[in-house]
Amino acid sequence: MKILITEKQSKNLFDKKIKCRCGHSWSEENKDKHKYLCHICGWDQKEEVYNNKELFNFWKKYKK
């Protein structure tokens, strides 16, 4: 039996999306050291705390 689904339905089923309390969402990346850290507000979804130190480090590396 074959089931047809749309591309949007496929993304909802198979993409691992992480949603932050600020409204930002992103796809989970296994190679990311802090994959649950929101790069907009600094909220860590896994630890449930703001991690401003790692947010600062991310933007410091990103701007280079």
PDB file of N, H, CA, C and O in Angstrom:
ATOM      1  N   MET A   1       0.839  -1.175   0.000  1.00  0.00           N
ATOM      2  CA  MET A   1       0.000   0.000   0.000  1.00  0.00           C
ATOM      3  C   MET A   1       0.891   1.248   0.000  1.00  0.00           C
ATOM      4  O   MET A   1       1.844   1.330   0.775  1.00  0.00           O
ATOM      5  N   LYS A   2       0.588   2.198  -0.852  1.00  0.00           N
ATOM      6  H   LYS A   2      -0.186   2.131  -1.482  1.00  0.00           H
ATOM      7  CA  LYS A   2       1.349   3.441  -0.926  1.00  0.00           C
ATOM      8  C   LYS A   2       0.497   4.578  -0.391  1.00  0.00           C
ATOM      9  O   LYS A   2      -0.709   4.647  -0.627  1.00  0.00           O
ATOM     10  N   ILE A   3       1.154   5.461   0.331  1.00  0.00           N
ATOM     11  H   ILE A   3       2.134   5.405   0.523  1.00  0.00           H
ATOM     12  CA  ILE A   3       0.489   6.640   0.856  1.00  0.00           C
ATOM     13  C   ILE A   3       1.212   7.860   0.301  1.00  0.00           C
ATOM     14  O   ILE A   3       2.433   7.969   0.411  1.00  0.00           O
ATOM     15  N   LEU A   4       0.472   8.757  -0.283  1.00  0.00           N
ATOM     16  H   LEU A   4      -0.520   8.669  -0.372  1.00  0.00           H
ATOM     17  CA  LEU A   4       1.046   9.977  -0.814  1.00  0.00           C
ATOM     18  C   LEU A   4       0.858  11.111   0.182  1.00  0.00           C
ATOM     19  O   LEU A   4      -0.228  11.316   0.725  1.00  0.00           O
ATOM     20  N   ILE A   5       1.947  11.842   0.406  1.00  0.00           N
ATOM     21  H   ILE A   5       2.829  11.676  -0.035  1.00  0.00           H
ATOM     22  CA  ILE A   5       1.876  13.005   1.277  1.00  0.00           C
ATOM     23  C   ILE A   5       2.537  14.190   0.566  1.00  0.00           C
ATOM     24  O   ILE A   5       3.356  14.015  -0.337  1.00  0.00           O
ATOM     25  N   THR A   6       2.170  15.365   0.985  1.00  0.00           N
ATOM     26  H   THR A   6       1.505  15.507   1.718  1.00  0.00           H
ATOM     27  CA  THR A   6       2.752  16.563   0.381  1.00  0.00           C
ATOM     28  C   THR A   6       4.142  16.811   0.967  1.00  0.00           C
ATOM     29  O   THR A   6       4.528  16.203   1.966  1.00  0.00           O
ATOM     30  N   GLU A   7       4.883  17.714   0.327  1.00  0.00           N
ATOM     31  H   GLU A   7       4.570  18.208  -0.485  1.00  0.00           H
ATOM     32  CA  GLU A   7       6.213  18.062   0.827  1.00  0.00           C
ATOM     33  C   GLU A   7       6.114  18.694   2.215  1.00  0.00           C
ATOM     34  O   GLU A   7       6.944  18.423   3.083  1.00  0.00           O
ATOM     35  N   LYS A   8       5.109  19.529   2.421  1.00  0.00           N
ATOM     36  H   LYS A   8       4.435  19.749   1.715  1.00  0.00           H
ATOM     37  CA  LYS A   8       4.914  20.171   3.715  1.00  0.00           C
ATOM     38  C   LYS A   8       4.628  19.125   4.799  1.00  0.00           C
ATOM     39  O   LYS A   8       5.171  19.208   5.901  1.00  0.00           O
ATOM     40  N   GLN A   9       3.781  18.147   4.486  1.00  0.00           N
ATOM     41  H   GLN A   9       3.340  18.080   3.591  1.00  0.00           H
ATOM     42  CA  GLN A   9       3.489  17.084   5.441  1.00  0.00           C
ATOM     43  C   GLN A   9       4.746  16.277   5.746  1.00  0.00           C
ATOM     44  O   GLN A   9       4.972  15.880   6.889  1.00  0.00           O
ATOM     45  N   SER A  10       5.556  16.038   4.731  1.00  0.00           N
ATOM     46  H   SER A  10       5.373  16.360   3.802  1.00  0.00           H
ATOM     47  CA  SER A  10       6.808  15.302   4.906  1.00  0.00           C
ATOM     48  C   SER A  10       7.740  16.037   5.860  1.00  0.00           C
ATOM     49  O   SER A  10       8.332  15.427   6.749  1.00  0.00           O
ATOM     50  N   LYS A  11       7.871  17.354   5.674  1.00  0.00           N
ATOM     51  H   LYS A  11       7.390  17.850   4.952  1.00  0.00           H
ATOM     52  CA  LYS A  11       8.733  18.140   6.553  1.00  0.00           C
ATOM     53  C   LYS A  11       8.230  18.103   7.989  1.00  0.00           C
ATOM     54  O   LYS A  11       9.024  18.010   8.925  1.00  0.00           O
ATOM     55  N   ASN A  12       6.914  18.175   8.169  1.00  0.00           N
ATOM     56  H   ASN A  12       6.268  18.251   7.409  1.00  0.00           H
ATOM     57  CA  ASN A  12       6.349  18.126   9.523  1.00  0.00           C
ATOM     58  C   ASN A  12       6.606  16.779  10.188  1.00  0.00           C
ATOM     59  O   ASN A  12       6.803  16.716  11.402  1.00  0.00           O
ATOM     60  N   LEU A  13       6.606  15.716   9.419  1.00  0.00           N
ATOM     61  H   LEU A  13       6.445  15.767   8.433  1.00  0.00           H
ATOM     62  CA  LEU A  13       6.801  14.381   9.969  1.00  0.00           C
ATOM     63  C   LEU A  13       8.266  14.050  10.233  1.00  0.00           C
ATOM     64  O   LEU A  13       8.590  13.446  11.256  1.00  0.00           O
ATOM     65  N   PHE A  14       9.149  14.439   9.320  1.00  0.00           N
ATOM     66  H   PHE A  14       8.886  14.930   8.489  1.00  0.00           H
ATOM     67  CA  PHE A  14      10.516  13.941   9.365  1.00  0.00           C
ATOM     68  C   PHE A  14      11.566  14.959   9.780  1.00  0.00           C
ATOM     69  O   PHE A  14      12.632  14.564  10.252  1.00  0.00           O
ATOM     70  N   ASP A  15      11.312  16.239   9.625  1.00  0.00           N
ATOM     71  H   ASP A  15      10.446  16.560   9.242  1.00  0.00           H
ATOM     72  CA  ASP A  15      12.268  17.245  10.076  1.00  0.00           C
ATOM     73  C   ASP A  15      12.131  17.416  11.578  1.00  0.00           C
ATOM     74  O   ASP A  15      11.030  17.575  12.105  1.00  0.00           O
ATOM     75  N   LYS A  16      13.252  17.382  12.243  1.00  0.00           N
ATOM     76  H   LYS A  16      14.147  17.253  11.814  1.00  0.00           H
ATOM     77  CA  LYS A  16      13.232  17.591  13.687  1.00  0.00           C
ATOM     78  C   LYS A  16      13.343  19.084  13.945  1.00  0.00           C
ATOM     79  O   LYS A  16      14.442  19.638  13.952  1.00  0.00           O
ATOM     80  N   LYS A  17      12.216  19.730  14.155  1.00  0.00           N
ATOM     81  H   LYS A  17      11.323  19.281  14.150  1.00  0.00           H
ATOM     82  CA  LYS A  17      12.177  21.166  14.412  1.00  0.00           C
ATOM     83  C   LYS A  17      12.191  21.413  15.911  1.00  0.00           C
ATOM     84  O   LYS A  17      11.518  20.730  16.683  1.00  0.00           O
ATOM     85  N   ILE A  18      12.968  22.399  16.295  1.00  0.00           N
ATOM     86  H   ILE A  18      13.514  22.954  15.667  1.00  0.00           H
ATOM     87  CA  ILE A  18      13.024  22.839  17.685  1.00  0.00           C
ATOM     88  C   ILE A  18      12.384  24.220  17.725  1.00  0.00           C
ATOM     89  O   ILE A  18      12.743  25.101  16.945  1.00  0.00           O
ATOM     90  N   LYS A  19      11.446  24.403  18.626  1.00  0.00           N
ATOM     91  H   LYS A  19      11.153  23.687  19.260  1.00  0.00           H
ATOM     92  CA  LYS A  19      10.749  25.684  18.736  1.00  0.00           C
ATOM     93  C   LYS A  19      11.088  26.327  20.066  1.00  0.00           C
ATOM     94  O   LYS A  19      11.051  25.691  21.119  1.00  0.00           O
ATOM     95  N   CYS A  20      11.423  27.614  19.987  1.00  0.00           N
ATOM     96  H   CYS A  20      11.453  28.131  19.131  1.00  0.00           H
ATOM     97  CA  CYS A  20      11.787  28.374  21.179  1.00  0.00           C
ATOM     98  C   CYS A  20      10.568  29.106  21.725  1.00  0.00           C
ATOM     99  O   CYS A  20       9.578  29.305  21.021  1.00  0.00           O
ATOM    100  N   ARG A  21      10.654  29.495  22.963  1.00  0.00           N
ATOM    101  H   ARG A  21      11.458  29.334  23.536  1.00  0.00           H
ATOM    102  CA  ARG A  21       9.561  30.255  23.585  1.00  0.00           C
ATOM    103  C   ARG A  21       9.426  31.644  22.985  1.00  0.00           C
ATOM    104  O   ARG A  21       8.380  32.276  23.136  1.00  0.00           O
ATOM    105  N   CYS A  22      10.488  32.149  22.288  1.00  0.00           N
ATOM    106  H   CYS A  22      11.337  31.636  22.165  1.00  0.00           H
ATOM    107  CA  CYS A  22      10.413  33.471  21.663  1.00  0.00           C
ATOM    108  C   CYS A  22       9.731  33.415  20.294  1.00  0.00           C
ATOM    109  O   CYS A  22       9.471  34.454  19.686  1.00  0.00           O
ATOM    110  N   GLY A  23       9.440  32.200  19.807  1.00  0.00           N
ATOM    111  H   GLY A  23       9.650  31.356  20.300  1.00  0.00           H
ATOM    112  CA  GLY A  23       8.763  32.051  18.526  1.00  0.00           C
ATOM    113  C   GLY A  23       9.678  31.585  17.406  1.00  0.00           C
ATOM    114  O   GLY A  23       9.198  31.159  16.356  1.00  0.00           O
ATOM    115  N   HIS A  24      10.983  31.659  17.612  1.00  0.00           N
ATOM    116  H   HIS A  24      11.373  32.005  18.465  1.00  0.00           H
ATOM    117  CA  HIS A  24      11.952  31.222  16.607  1.00  0.00           C
ATOM    118  C   HIS A  24      11.981  29.688  16.571  1.00  0.00           C
ATOM    119  O   HIS A  24      11.845  29.040  17.608  1.00  0.00           O
ATOM    120  N   SER A  25      12.157  29.115  15.385  1.00  0.00           N
ATOM    121  H   SER A  25      12.268  29.641  14.542  1.00  0.00           H
ATOM    122  CA  SER A  25      12.295  27.656  15.272  1.00  0.00           C
ATOM    123  C   SER A  25      13.414  27.341  14.291  1.00  0.00           C
ATOM    124  O   SER A  25      13.736  28.146  13.417  1.00  0.00           O
ATOM    125  N   TRP A  26      14.004  26.153  14.447  1.00  0.00           N
ATOM    126  H   TRP A  26      13.742  25.499  15.156  1.00  0.00           H
ATOM    127  CA  TRP A  26      15.116  25.742  13.601  1.00  0.00           C
ATOM    128  C   TRP A  26      15.156  24.223  13.543  1.00  0.00           C
ATOM    129  O   TRP A  26      14.558  23.537  14.372  1.00  0.00           O
ATOM    130  N   SER A  27      15.875  23.712  12.548  1.00  0.00           N
ATOM    131  H   SER A  27      16.361  24.270  11.875  1.00  0.00           H
ATOM    132  CA  SER A  27      16.036  22.274  12.387  1.00  0.00           C
ATOM    133  C   SER A  27      17.179  21.791  13.267  1.00  0.00           C
ATOM    134  O   SER A  27      18.205  22.459  13.395  1.00  0.00           O
ATOM    135  N   GLU A  28      16.991  20.636  13.864  1.00  0.00           N
ATOM    136  H   GLU A  28      16.157  20.094  13.760  1.00  0.00           H
ATOM    137  CA  GLU A  28      18.015  20.044  14.717  1.00  0.00           C
ATOM    138  C   GLU A  28      19.188  19.596  13.857  1.00  0.00           C
ATOM    139  O   GLU A  28      18.999  18.939  12.834  1.00  0.00           O
ATOM    140  N   GLU A  29      20.395  19.952  14.273  1.00  0.00           N
ATOM    141  H   GLU A  29      20.549  20.486  15.104  1.00  0.00           H
ATOM    142  CA  GLU A  29      21.600  19.532  13.579  1.00  0.00           C
ATOM    143  C   GLU A  29      22.465  18.735  14.544  1.00  0.00           C
ATOM    144  O   GLU A  29      22.866  19.242  15.592  1.00  0.00           O
ATOM    145  N   ASN A  30      22.751  17.484  14.189  1.00  0.00           N
ATOM    146  H   ASN A  30      22.425  17.073  13.338  1.00  0.00           H
ATOM    147  CA  ASN A  30      23.509  16.613  15.083  1.00  0.00           C
ATOM    148  C   ASN A  30      24.919  17.118  15.367  1.00  0.00           C
ATOM    149  O   ASN A  30      25.443  16.898  16.459  1.00  0.00           O
ATOM    150  N   LYS A  31      25.541  17.793  14.402  1.00  0.00           N
ATOM    151  H   LYS A  31      25.115  17.972  13.515  1.00  0.00           H
ATOM    152  CA  LYS A  31      26.923  18.248  14.602  1.00  0.00           C
ATOM    153  C   LYS A  31      27.022  19.535  15.413  1.00  0.00           C
ATOM    154  O   LYS A  31      28.123  19.943  15.784  1.00  0.00           O
ATOM    155  N   ASP A  32      25.909  20.171  15.690  1.00  0.00           N
ATOM    156  H   ASP A  32      25.015  19.839  15.389  1.00  0.00           H
ATOM    157  CA  ASP A  32      25.896  21.414  16.469  1.00  0.00           C
ATOM    158  C   ASP A  32      26.127  21.102  17.944  1.00  0.00           C
ATOM    159  O   ASP A  32      25.445  20.256  18.523  1.00  0.00           O
ATOM    160  N   LYS A  33      27.095  21.793  18.544  1.00  0.00           N
ATOM    161  H   LYS A  33      27.649  22.480  18.074  1.00  0.00           H
ATOM    162  CA  LYS A  33      27.429  21.571  19.961  1.00  0.00           C
ATOM    163  C   LYS A  33      26.264  21.928  20.878  1.00  0.00           C
ATOM    164  O   LYS A  33      26.006  21.237  21.863  1.00  0.00           O
ATOM    165  N   HIS A  34      25.574  22.994  20.552  1.00  0.00           N
ATOM    166  H   HIS A  34      25.784  23.556  19.752  1.00  0.00           H
ATOM    167  CA  HIS A  34      24.430  23.452  21.359  1.00  0.00           C
ATOM    168  C   HIS A  34      23.200  23.523  20.467  1.00  0.00           C
ATOM    169  O   HIS A  34      22.716  24.612  20.157  1.00  0.00           O
ATOM    170  N   LYS A  35      22.692  22.366  20.054  1.00  0.00           N
ATOM    171  H   LYS A  35      23.084  21.481  20.306  1.00  0.00           H
ATOM    172  CA  LYS A  35      21.592  22.342  19.086  1.00  0.00           C
ATOM    173  C   LYS A  35      20.257  22.798  19.664  1.00  0.00           C
ATOM    174  O   LYS A  35      19.324  23.065  18.906  1.00  0.00           O
ATOM    175  N   TYR A  36      20.145  22.893  20.974  1.00  0.00           N
ATOM    176  H   TYR A  36      20.903  22.676  21.590  1.00  0.00           H
ATOM    177  CA  TYR A  36      18.896  23.342  21.596  1.00  0.00           C
ATOM    178  C   TYR A  36      18.943  24.812  22.008  1.00  0.00           C
ATOM    179  O   TYR A  36      17.988  25.321  22.595  1.00  0.00           O
ATOM    180  N   LEU A  37      20.051  25.498  21.704  1.00  0.00           N
ATOM    181  H   LEU A  37      20.826  25.084  21.227  1.00  0.00           H
ATOM    182  CA  LEU A  37      20.213  26.902  22.049  1.00  0.00           C
ATOM    183  C   LEU A  37      19.624  27.778  20.954  1.00  0.00           C
ATOM    184  O   LEU A  37      19.993  27.654  19.786  1.00  0.00           O
ATOM    185  N   CYS A  38      18.707  28.664  21.335  1.00  0.00           N
ATOM    186  H   CYS A  38      18.408  28.764  22.284  1.00  0.00           H
ATOM    187  CA  CYS A  38      18.132  29.612  20.385  1.00  0.00           C
ATOM    188  C   CYS A  38      19.161  30.698  20.119  1.00  0.00           C
ATOM    189  O   CYS A  38      19.629  31.357  21.047  1.00  0.00           O
ATOM    190  N   HIS A  39      19.513  30.884  18.854  1.00  0.00           N
ATOM    191  H   HIS A  39      19.132  30.348  18.100  1.00  0.00           H
ATOM    192  CA  HIS A  39      20.528  31.871  18.498  1.00  0.00           C
ATOM    193  C   HIS A  39      19.944  33.275  18.385  1.00  0.00           C
ATOM    194  O   HIS A  39      20.654  34.211  18.019  1.00  0.00           O
ATOM    195  N   ILE A  40      18.677  33.429  18.692  1.00  0.00           N
ATOM    196  H   ILE A  40      18.100  32.668  18.990  1.00  0.00           H
ATOM    197  CA  ILE A  40      18.046  34.738  18.711  1.00  0.00           C
ATOM    198  C   ILE A  40      18.000  35.300  20.141  1.00  0.00           C
ATOM    199  O   ILE A  40      18.430  36.427  20.387  1.00  0.00           O
ATOM    200  N   CYS A  41      17.475  34.503  21.076  1.00  0.00           N
ATOM    201  H   CYS A  41      17.125  33.587  20.877  1.00  0.00           H
ATOM    202  CA  CYS A  41      17.301  35.020  22.441  1.00  0.00           C
ATOM    203  C   CYS A  41      18.196  34.352  23.489  1.00  0.00           C
ATOM    204  O   CYS A  41      18.330  34.880  24.593  1.00  0.00           O
ATOM    205  N   GLY A  42      18.809  33.208  23.177  1.00  0.00           N
ATOM    206  H   GLY A  42      18.700  32.779  22.280  1.00  0.00           H
ATOM    207  CA  GLY A  42      19.702  32.544  24.128  1.00  0.00           C
ATOM    208  C   GLY A  42      19.040  31.501  25.015  1.00  0.00           C
ATOM    209  O   GLY A  42      19.687  30.963  25.913  1.00  0.00           O
ATOM    210  N   TRP A  43      17.769  31.205  24.786  1.00  0.00           N
ATOM    211  H   TRP A  43      17.243  31.642  24.057  1.00  0.00           H
ATOM    212  CA  TRP A  43      17.064  30.206  25.592  1.00  0.00           C
ATOM    213  C   TRP A  43      17.524  28.805  25.181  1.00  0.00           C
ATOM    214  O   TRP A  43      17.561  28.486  23.992  1.00  0.00           O
ATOM    215  N   ASP A  44      17.873  27.975  26.158  1.00  0.00           N
ATOM    216  H   ASP A  44      17.843  28.234  27.124  1.00  0.00           H
ATOM    217  CA  ASP A  44      18.276  26.592  25.915  1.00  0.00           C
ATOM    218  C   ASP A  44      17.072  25.700  26.189  1.00  0.00           C
ATOM    219  O   ASP A  44      16.645  25.557  27.335  1.00  0.00           O
ATOM    220  N   GLN A  45      16.531  25.105  25.138  1.00  0.00           N
ATOM    221  H   GLN A  45      16.878  25.222  24.207  1.00  0.00           H
ATOM    222  CA  GLN A  45      15.320  24.289  25.257  1.00  0.00           C
ATOM    223  C   GLN A  45      15.532  23.070  26.139  1.00  0.00           C
ATOM    224  O   GLN A  45      14.612  22.655  26.844  1.00  0.00           O
ATOM    225  N   LYS A  46      16.715  22.494  26.116  1.00  0.00           N
ATOM    226  H   LYS A  46      17.462  22.831  25.544  1.00  0.00           H
ATOM    227  CA  LYS A  46      16.975  21.283  26.895  1.00  0.00           C
ATOM    228  C   LYS A  46      17.166  21.599  28.377  1.00  0.00           C
ATOM    229  O   LYS A  46      16.596  20.924  29.235  1.00  0.00           O
ATOM    230  N   GLU A  47      17.968  22.622  28.680  1.00  0.00           N
ATOM    231  H   GLU A  47      18.431  23.170  27.984  1.00  0.00           H
ATOM    232  CA  GLU A  47      18.264  22.985  30.069  1.00  0.00           C
ATOM    233  C   GLU A  47      17.188  23.881  30.684  1.00  0.00           C
ATOM    234  O   GLU A  47      17.105  24.012  31.905  1.00  0.00           O
ATOM    235  N   GLU A  48      16.360  24.499  29.826  1.00  0.00           N
ATOM    236  H   GLU A  48      16.428  24.393  28.834  1.00  0.00           H
ATOM    237  CA  GLU A  48      15.300  25.413  30.236  1.00  0.00           C
ATOM    238  C   GLU A  48      15.827  26.599  31.044  1.00  0.00           C
ATOM    239  O   GLU A  48      15.264  26.971  32.074  1.00  0.00           O
ATOM    240  N   VAL A  49      16.925  27.181  30.546  1.00  0.00           N
ATOM    241  H   VAL A  49      17.382  26.878  29.710  1.00  0.00           H
ATOM    242  CA  VAL A  49      17.512  28.394  31.117  1.00  0.00           C
ATOM    243  C   VAL A  49      18.077  29.222  29.967  1.00  0.00           C
ATOM    244  O   VAL A  49      18.308  28.709  28.872  1.00  0.00           O
ATOM    245  N   TYR A  50      18.295  30.506  30.231  1.00  0.00           N
ATOM    246  H   TYR A  50      18.108  30.922  31.120  1.00  0.00           H
ATOM    247  CA  TYR A  50      18.984  31.341  29.258  1.00  0.00           C
ATOM    248  C   TYR A  50      20.482  31.078  29.374  1.00  0.00           C
ATOM    249  O   TYR A  50      21.030  31.027  30.475  1.00  0.00           O
ATOM    250  N   ASN A  51      21.137  30.911  28.228  1.00  0.00           N
ATOM    251  H   ASN A  51      20.692  30.952  27.333  1.00  0.00           H
ATOM    252  CA  ASN A  51      22.567  30.657  28.212  1.00  0.00           C
ATOM    253  C   ASN A  51      23.237  31.766  27.401  1.00  0.00           C
ATOM    254  O   ASN A  51      23.602  31.575  26.240  1.00  0.00           O
ATOM    255  N   ASN A  52      23.388  32.920  28.034  1.00  0.00           N
ATOM    256  H   ASN A  52      23.092  33.074  28.977  1.00  0.00           H
ATOM    257  CA  ASN A  52      23.938  34.085  27.347  1.00  0.00           C
ATOM    258  C   ASN A  52      25.396  33.893  26.958  1.00  0.00           C
ATOM    259  O   ASN A  52      25.842  34.444  25.952  1.00  0.00           O
ATOM    260  N   LYS A  53      26.146  33.122  27.738  1.00  0.00           N
ATOM    261  H   LYS A  53      25.784  32.675  28.556  1.00  0.00           H
ATOM    262  CA  LYS A  53      27.559  32.886  27.437  1.00  0.00           C
ATOM    263  C   LYS A  53      27.709  32.174  26.089  1.00  0.00           C
ATOM    264  O   LYS A  53      28.503  32.599  25.250  1.00  0.00           O
ATOM    265  N   GLU A  54      26.953  31.098  25.879  1.00  0.00           N
ATOM    266  H   GLU A  54      26.308  30.752  26.561  1.00  0.00           H
ATOM    267  CA  GLU A  54      27.047  30.359  24.616  1.00  0.00           C
ATOM    268  C   GLU A  54      26.446  31.146  23.452  1.00  0.00           C
ATOM    269  O   GLU A  54      26.906  31.021  22.317  1.00  0.00           O
ATOM    270  N   LEU A  55      25.427  31.948  23.725  1.00  0.00           N
ATOM    271  H   LEU A  55      25.053  32.049  24.646  1.00  0.00           H
ATOM    272  CA  LEU A  55      24.863  32.805  22.685  1.00  0.00           C
ATOM    273  C   LEU A  55      25.914  33.814  22.220  1.00  0.00           C
ATOM    274  O   LEU A  55      26.080  34.037  21.021  1.00  0.00           O
ATOM    275  N   PHE A  56      26.620  34.421  23.172  1.00  0.00           N
ATOM    276  H   PHE A  56      26.485  34.240  24.147  1.00  0.00           H
ATOM    277  CA  PHE A  56      27.689  35.359  22.841  1.00  0.00           C
ATOM    278  C   PHE A  56      28.783  34.664  22.023  1.00  0.00           C
ATOM    279  O   PHE A  56      29.254  35.209  21.025  1.00  0.00           O
ATOM    280  N   ASN A  57      29.187  33.451  22.451  1.00  0.00           N
ATOM    281  H   ASN A  57      28.805  33.008  23.262  1.00  0.00           H
ATOM    282  CA  ASN A  57      30.222  32.707  21.729  1.00  0.00           C
ATOM    283  C   ASN A  57      29.783  32.369  20.304  1.00  0.00           C
ATOM    284  O   ASN A  57      30.587  32.432  19.373  1.00  0.00           O
ATOM    285  N   PHE A  58      28.518  32.012  20.135  1.00  0.00           N
ATOM    286  H   PHE A  58      27.865  31.960  20.891  1.00  0.00           H
ATOM    287  CA  PHE A  58      28.000  31.698  18.794  1.00  0.00           C
ATOM    288  C   PHE A  58      28.125  32.917  17.893  1.00  0.00           C
ATOM    289  O   PHE A  58      28.652  32.815  16.785  1.00  0.00           O
ATOM    290  N   TRP A  59      27.649  34.066  18.350  1.00  0.00           N
ATOM    291  H   TRP A  59      27.221  34.150  19.250  1.00  0.00           H
ATOM    292  CA  TRP A  59      27.671  35.268  17.506  1.00  0.00           C
ATOM    293  C   TRP A  59      29.101  35.760  17.293  1.00  0.00           C
ATOM    294  O   TRP A  59      29.404  36.338  16.249  1.00  0.00           O
ATOM    295  N   LYS A  60      29.965  35.544  18.248  1.00  0.00           N
ATOM    296  H   LYS A  60      29.719  35.075  19.096  1.00  0.00           H
ATOM    297  CA  LYS A  60      31.366  35.927  18.105  1.00  0.00           C
ATOM    298  C   LYS A  60      32.016  35.127  16.954  1.00  0.00           C
ATOM    299  O   LYS A  60      32.743  35.693  16.139  1.00  0.00           O
ATOM    300  N   LYS A  61      31.752  33.836  16.897  1.00  0.00           N
ATOM    301  H   LYS A  61      31.161  33.376  17.560  1.00  0.00           H
ATOM    302  CA  LYS A  61      32.288  32.975  15.831  1.00  0.00           C
ATOM    303  C   LYS A  61      31.602  33.265  14.496  1.00  0.00           C
ATOM    304  O   LYS A  61      32.242  33.238  13.445  1.00  0.00           O
ATOM    305  N   TYR A  62      30.314  33.538  14.545  1.00  0.00           N
ATOM    306  H   TYR A  62      29.795  33.560  15.399  1.00  0.00           H
ATOM    307  CA  TYR A  62      29.524  33.771  13.329  1.00  0.00           C
ATOM    308  C   TYR A  62      29.973  35.032  12.603  1.00  0.00           C
ATOM    309  O   TYR A  62      29.980  35.073  11.373  1.00  0.00           O
ATOM    310  N   LYS A  63      30.338  36.040  13.343  1.00  0.00           N
ATOM    311  H   LYS A  63      30.332  36.007  14.342  1.00  0.00           H
ATOM    312  CA  LYS A  63      30.693  37.333  12.744  1.00  0.00           C
ATOM    313  C   LYS A  63      32.079  37.330  12.097  1.00  0.00           C
ATOM    314  O   LYS A  63      32.401  38.252  11.347  1.00  0.00           O
ATOM    315  N   LYS A  64      32.910  36.311  12.369  1.00  0.00           N
ATOM    316  H   LYS A  64      32.648  35.562  12.978  1.00  0.00           H
ATOM    317  CA  LYS A  64      34.263  36.255  11.788  1.00  0.00           C
ATOM    318  C   LYS A  64      34.225  35.976  10.320  1.00  0.00           C
ATOM    319  O   LYS A  64      35.273  35.897   9.680  1.00  0.00           O
TER     320      LYS A  64
END
